[in-house]
Amino acid sequence: MNLVWFKSSHSTNEDVACVEVAWRKSSYSSNEGGECVEVAETTAAVLVRDSKDASGPHLTFDPAAWRAFVSFAASAEV
């Protein structure tokens, strides 16, 4: 799995306490221009973004809500 590290814009090179998150691309995302989703998890939140627009907006979820969503999605019939 390739992780893409993203340094917080609130961190500076002088700061000792920098914040970084690792974005990971969904294994269901297509490399052929389809819908691509990346997720980054911290202890406080789960972030979701469009991998084709890394600097664009992202969604933020409570970790418990994210786990409930993933559990539901995994159990849903296609």
Secondary structure, DSSP 8 states (H G I E B T S, - for coil): --EEEEE-TT--TT-SS--EEEEEE-TT--SSSS--EEEEE-SS-EEEEEGGGTTS-EEEE-HHHHHHHHHHHHHS--
